[in-house]
Amino acid sequence: MSWFTNIKFLNPELLWLLLLLPLLATWYYFTRSKQQAQVQISSLKGFEGTASLLSTLRPLLYGLRLLALAAIIVALARPQSTDETTKVKTSNGIDIVLAVDVSASMLAKDLKPDRLEATKAVASKFIKGRVNDRIGVVVYAGESYTKTPITTDELISLRAISEIRFEEALENGTAIGSGLATAVNRLKESDSKSKVIILMTDGVNNSGAIDPKIASELAVEYDIKVYTIGLGTNGKAMTPVAINANGSFRFDLASVELDEKLMKQIAADTGGKYFRATNNKKLEAIYTAIDKLEKTEIEEFKYYNIDEKYRVLVLLALGLLLLEMTLRYTVFRTVA
C-alpha cells in the first residue's frame, strides 16, 4: 500500500485517455469474430459442442493488451510521491517590554474580575504567542521598577506577570512618565531591529519625577515604538475608595479618569498606536491586533524529494505485452 501513498500526477489530464479502454473493449466484443481467419462450410452441425477451453479464454489476450495500455497511460501521467522537508530560519526577534500600571485604581471591577487580573490574563496569552521574542515586564504606580528584564525564557516572563499584585509598597499614584522611562531603559541597549513597549494605564499622570513627554522623547531617540492602552469604561466604575479595618478594600462608584490625549500623543510620537479597552473582549482584541502588527520575520525553506513511480508501470506494461505475445504464439497459436 505504500506505493499508493501520497501519489500525485504531473500530467493528470492524460488520465482522460483511460476512457478509451471501455470503447476498445466494446469494439473488440463486436468484432472478435472477424479477428480470426474464417472457413465457410455448408453446415456446422458436425462442430457443435466442440469449443475448447483455450478458445473460450482467447479474449484474455486482448484483456492483457488493454491492461498494458492502461499502465502506459498512467505512466505517461507521471505518478510521483513527494516527501517535503521544512526548515525554518528565524531572524532577530522583537524585544518587547510590558509596562503595567499597578495603582489601586487597577482593582476597579469594570473589567472582570478587575482591571489588573484581566490585564494579566491577556498579557500571559500574548507572551505565549511570542516564542521568538524577548519580553520584559515593568510595573509602576507612584514609582516604577523592573519586574524582569527582557528574556527569551517564556516561563520567567509568565511568572513575572502572574506575580503582579497591587503594590502597597509603591507610592500610590500613577507615574506614567516613570513607567515609560523604566521600560525605555530596559530596551535602550538592545540591538534588536524592532523594539516595542506596550504601556497600560487606567489613569492620569499624577506622580513621578519624569515627565511623560520626556520619556516619550527618550523612546524616539532609541527608536522604540510605544503602543498605549487605556483601561476602563467610560463614565463610572466600582473602584477602591478606602481600606476597611480588616485590610480589605471598600468599593464605590467613582469616575474613570484617563488621560487619553497623553496616551494618544505618546503613541503618535513614537510610531505606535493607541487603544481603548472598556471591557475584557476589547482588551483581548487589542493584544491580538498588536500581535499582528508586530510580526517576527521568519524564513521558511522547503525541500522536496520526488520519487517517480512511472518506471514500475512501464515495466508492468512491457511484462503484460510480453506475456500476451508469448501466449499468442505458443498456447493460443492453433486456437481458432
C-alpha positions in Angstrom: 0.0 0.0 0.0 3.0 2.3 0.5 3.3 2.7 -3.3 -0.1 4.4 -3.5 0.6 6.7 -0.5 0.7 10.4 -1.3 0.6 9.9 -5.1 0.2 12.9 -7.3 0.3 13.2 -11.1 2.4 15.6 -13.0 0.2 15.4 -16.1 -3.2 14.3 -14.7 -5.0 15.4 -17.9 -3.6 12.3 -19.7 -5.7 10.1 -17.4 -8.7 11.0 -19.6 -7.2 8.6 -22.2 -8.3 5.8 -19.9 -11.8 6.4 -21.2 -10.7 4.8 -24.4 -10.3 1.4 -22.8 -14.0 0.7 -22.4 -14.5 1.8 -26.0 -11.8 -0.5 -27.2 -13.2 -3.4 -25.2 -16.7 -2.8 -26.7 -15.2 -2.6 -30.2 -13.4 -5.9 -29.7 -16.5 -7.6 -28.3 -18.4 -6.8 -31.5 -15.6 -7.5 -33.9 -13.9 -10.5 -32.3 -15.4 -13.0 -34.8 -13.6 -11.1 -37.6 -10.2 -11.1 -35.8 -9.5 -14.7 -36.9 -9.4 -16.5 -40.3 -12.8 -18.0 -41.3 -13.7 -21.1 -43.3 -17.1 -21.3 -44.9 -18.7 -24.7 -44.9 -22.2 -25.9 -45.7 -23.1 -27.0 -42.2 -21.8 -26.5 -38.6 -23.7 -29.5 -37.1 -20.6 -31.5 -37.0 -18.7 -28.9 -34.9 -21.4 -28.3 -32.3 -20.2 -28.7 -28.7 -16.5 -28.9 -29.8 -15.4 -25.4 -28.5 -12.3 -25.8 -26.5 -11.3 -24.1 -23.2 -8.4 -22.2 -24.9 -10.9 -20.9 -27.5 -13.0 -19.6 -24.7 -10.1 -17.9 -22.9 -8.7 -16.3 -26.1 -10.3 -12.9 -25.3 -8.0 -12.7 -22.3 -5.1 -11.9 -24.7 -6.9 -8.7 -25.6 -7.5 -8.0 -22.0 -3.8 -8.2 -21.3 -3.2 -5.8 -24.1 -5.8 -3.4 -22.6 -4.2 -3.6 -19.2 -0.8 -2.9 -20.7 -2.3 0.2 -22.5 -3.8 1.3 -19.2 -0.4 1.0 -17.4 1.3 3.1 -20.2 -1.4 5.8 -19.9 -1.0 6.0 -16.2 2.8 6.1 -16.6 2.5 9.0 -19.1 0.6 10.9 -16.5 3.8 10.8 -14.4 2.7 9.5 -11.0 5.1 10.6 -8.2 5.2 10.9 -4.5 6.8 13.8 -2.8 8.5 14.0 0.6 8.5 17.5 1.9 11.1 18.8 4.5 10.6 22.2 6.0 13.4 24.2 7.6 12.6 27.4 9.4 15.1 30.2 9.9 14.0 33.0 12.3 15.6 36.4 12.0 16.2 38.5 15.1 13.1 38.6 17.2 11.4 41.6 18.6 12.3 43.0 22.1 9.1 43.8 24.0 8.6 45.4 27.4 5.1 45.3 29.0 4.7 48.3 31.3 1.8 47.6 33.7 0.0 50.1 35.9 -0.4 48.6 39.4 -2.0 51.5 41.2 -5.1 50.9 43.4 -7.5 52.0 40.6 -6.4 48.9 38.6 -8.6 46.9 41.1 -11.7 48.5 39.6 -14.3 46.0 38.6 -15.5 47.3 35.3 -13.3 44.6 33.7 -13.7 41.1 35.1 -12.7 40.1 37.7 -10.9 43.5 37.8 -8.7 45.6 35.5 -5.4 44.2 36.8 -6.4 40.5 36.6 -7.9 41.0 33.1 -4.6 42.6 32.0 -2.5 39.8 33.4 -4.7 37.2 31.6 -4.4 38.7 28.1 -0.7 39.6 28.7 0.1 36.0 29.5 -1.7 34.8 26.4 0.3 37.4 24.4 3.6 36.1 25.8 2.8 32.5 24.9 2.4 33.5 21.3 5.7 35.4 21.0 8.0 32.4 21.1 10.8 34.1 19.0 10.9 37.3 21.0 12.5 38.6 24.2 10.0 40.0 26.7 10.4 42.0 29.8 8.0 43.4 32.5 7.9 46.7 34.2 5.4 47.7 36.9 4.6 51.2 38.1 2.3 53.2 40.3 3.6 56.3 42.0 7.1 55.0 41.1 8.3 52.2 38.9 10.7 49.2 38.8 11.6 46.3 36.6 9.8 43.1 37.4 12.0 41.1 34.9 14.4 42.3 32.2 13.9 41.2 28.6 14.4 37.5 28.3 13.7 34.7 25.8 12.6 32.4 28.7 8.9 32.3 28.4 8.4 30.8 31.9 10.2 33.7 33.5 8.1 36.3 31.8 4.9 34.4 32.6 5.9 34.0 36.2 6.6 37.8 36.4 3.1 38.5 35.0 1.4 36.0 37.4 3.2 37.6 40.4 2.0 41.1 39.7 -0.1 42.4 42.6 -1.3 45.8 43.8 1.8 47.2 45.3 1.1 49.0 48.6 4.8 49.2 49.0 4.9 51.5 46.0 3.9 55.1 46.5 0.3 55.4 45.4 -0.4 57.4 42.2 0.2 56.9 38.5 3.6 57.8 37.3 3.2 57.2 33.6 6.4 59.0 32.8 8.4 56.9 35.2 6.9 53.7 34.0 7.7 54.6 30.4 11.2 55.7 31.2 12.0 52.5 33.1 10.7 50.5 30.1 12.9 52.6 27.7 15.9 51.9 30.0 15.3 48.2 29.6 15.4 48.5 25.8 17.9 51.2 25.1 20.9 48.8 24.9 19.1 46.3 22.8 20.5 45.6 19.3 17.2 44.2 18.0 15.9 45.7 14.8 12.5 46.2 16.4 11.9 47.4 20.0 8.4 47.8 21.4 6.8 49.0 24.6 3.2 48.2 25.5 2.2 50.8 28.1 -1.0 50.2 30.0 -2.7 52.5 32.4 -6.2 53.5 33.7 -5.4 56.9 35.0 -3.6 60.2 34.5 0.0 61.1 35.2 -0.1 62.5 38.7 3.1 61.3 40.2 6.8 60.6 39.5 9.8 62.7 38.7 9.8 62.2 35.0 7.5 64.0 32.6 5.8 61.6 30.2 6.8 63.8 27.2 10.5 63.5 28.2 10.1 59.7 28.5 8.4 59.7 25.1 11.3 61.6 23.6 13.7 59.1 25.0 11.8 56.3 23.3 12.0 58.2 20.0 15.8 58.7 20.5 16.3 54.9 20.9 13.9 54.0 18.1 11.4 52.4 20.4 7.8 52.1 19.3 5.2 52.5 22.1 1.7 51.0 21.9 -0.5 52.6 24.6 -3.6 51.0 26.1 -6.2 53.0 28.1 -8.1 50.7 30.5 -11.6 51.3 31.9 -15.1 52.1 30.9 -16.4 55.5 30.0 -18.2 57.1 33.0 -18.0 55.4 36.4 -16.8 52.1 37.8 -16.6 50.3 41.1 -13.2 51.4 42.4 -11.4 51.1 45.7 -12.1 54.3 47.7 -10.9 53.2 51.2 -9.4 50.4 53.2 -11.6 48.6 55.8 -10.3 47.8 59.3 -9.7 44.2 58.3 -7.4 45.3 55.4 -10.0 44.7 52.6 -10.9 47.4 50.1 -14.1 49.4 50.2 -15.5 49.9 46.8 -17.8 52.6 45.5 -18.7 54.1 42.1 -16.0 56.6 41.0 -15.5 58.5 37.8 -13.0 57.0 35.4 -10.1 59.4 34.8 -8.0 58.6 31.8 -5.6 61.0 30.1 -6.4 59.7 26.5 -4.8 62.8 25.0 -1.5 62.0 26.6 -1.7 58.3 25.6 -2.5 59.1 22.0 0.3 61.6 21.9 2.9 59.1 23.2 1.8 56.5 20.6 1.8 59.1 17.8 5.3 60.5 18.7 6.9 57.0 18.8 5.2 55.5 15.8 2.9 53.3 17.8 -0.9 53.2 18.2 -3.4 54.0 21.0 -6.1 51.6 22.0 -9.0 51.8 24.5 -10.2 48.8 26.4 -13.6 49.2 28.0 -14.2 45.5 28.6 -12.4 42.2 28.5 -13.2 41.4 24.9 -11.8 44.7 23.7 -8.7 44.2 25.8 -8.1 40.8 24.3 -8.8 42.1 20.8 -6.2 44.9 21.4 -3.4 42.4 22.2 -4.4 40.3 19.1 -4.1 43.5 17.0 -0.7 44.3 18.4 0.4 40.7 17.9 -0.5 41.0 14.2 1.2 44.5 13.9 4.5 43.3 15.3 5.5 40.1 13.5 8.9 38.5 13.7 10.3 37.8 10.2 10.5 34.0 9.6 12.0 32.4 6.5 10.7 29.0 5.6 12.7 26.8 3.3 11.1 23.7 1.8 13.0 20.8 0.3 11.2 18.3 -1.9 12.3 14.7 -2.6 10.4 13.4 -5.6 10.1 9.7 -6.2 9.0 8.9 -9.8 6.6 5.9 -10.0 6.2 5.6 -13.8 9.1 3.2 -14.2 7.2 0.4 -12.4 4.2 1.0 -14.6 6.3 0.9 -17.8 7.9 -2.4 -16.7 4.4 -3.8 -15.9 3.2 -2.8 -19.4 6.1 -4.4 -21.0 5.6 -7.6 -18.9 1.9 -7.7 -19.9 2.7 -7.3 -23.6 5.4 -9.9 -23.4 3.0 -12.3 -21.7 0.4 -11.6 -24.3 2.8 -12.2 -27.2 4.2 -15.4 -25.6 0.7 -16.8 -25.1 -0.5 -15.8 -28.5 2.3 -17.6 -30.4 2.5 -20.6 -28.1 -0.5 -21.8 -26.2 -3.1 -20.0 -28.4 -1.3 -20.4 -31.7 -3.5 -23.0 -33.1 -6.7 -21.9 -31.4 -9.4 -21.0 -33.8 
